[in-house]
Amino acid sequence: LLRTLVDSADRHREALAEVNRVNRVREQFLATVSHEMRTPLSALSLRLELMQRTIPDMPEAVRNGLNLMRKHVAQETLMINDLIDASRTLTGQMSIERTRVSLGQVLHDAVSTVEVNAHEKDIALLVTPADYGERIIIDADGQRLQQVVWNLLLNAVKFTPAGGRIVMSVREEGACAVVDVSDSGQGIEAHDLPHVFGAFNLQKHGNESGLGLGLYIARHIVELHGGSISVSSAGRGHGSTFSIRLPLSAS
């Protein structure tokens, strides 16, 4: 019996070591492939931009085709960047550089990158208060935090039908700053809520692009800041609200 137990423990240890080895290989492969794919995409984007700038009297059909190609390249680049961030998250290599920043400036920069998308779908994008909470100071990595808010807003635009409404509100609550992003979109079923922040999680309806990594990365970035992110929804067709809580600057 003792020999059986020892053999079983040895096999379990060997199996665990093999699983860890496979995970390391997978993560290294993911990181390597992501970096290798980003280089040709960057070159392709530059060449397309150069063609648009240097070729005079380009036929309208060709110009529209180049614009569409640049859009697709940009989408692929975003997915590659998500893969790189996901690999850094899995290996514990993602880090943030904290400085004293105005939360309002971070939110304003994030909104400015999404306004065009909202306008194209005739979606009202409102922010309260009007100054974006510029007096709220936090110790944060501004670029990483902007990435989180941008992701929430872009998802809201994606899953909100034309003519809908998105409201972003910011406030102080105790020792925390709270940012809510609410939309009038398709909503989330109760059984899907616990899985929203999982890796490679894709909504079944309306998610025509992406890898399902954005919210997974967003949660990790927020947690690196010592904060939390949550989601609530009354179900299909009733919209959803994502809430970010971040500690205020101590000084």
Buried (B, 14 or more C-beta within 10 A) or exposed (E): EEEEEEEEEEEEEEEEEEEEEEEEEEBEEBBEBBEEBBEEBEEBBEEBEEBBEEEEEBEEEEEEEBEEBBEEBEEBBBBBBBBBBBBBBBBEEBEBEBEEBBBBBBBBBBBEEBEEBBEEEEBEBEBEEEBBBBEBBBBBBBEBBBBBBBBBBBBBBBBBBEEBBBBBBBEEEEEBBBBBBBBBBBBBEEEBBEEBBEBEBEBEEEBEEBBBBBBBBBBBBBEBBEBEBBBEBEBEEEBBBBBBBBBBBEE
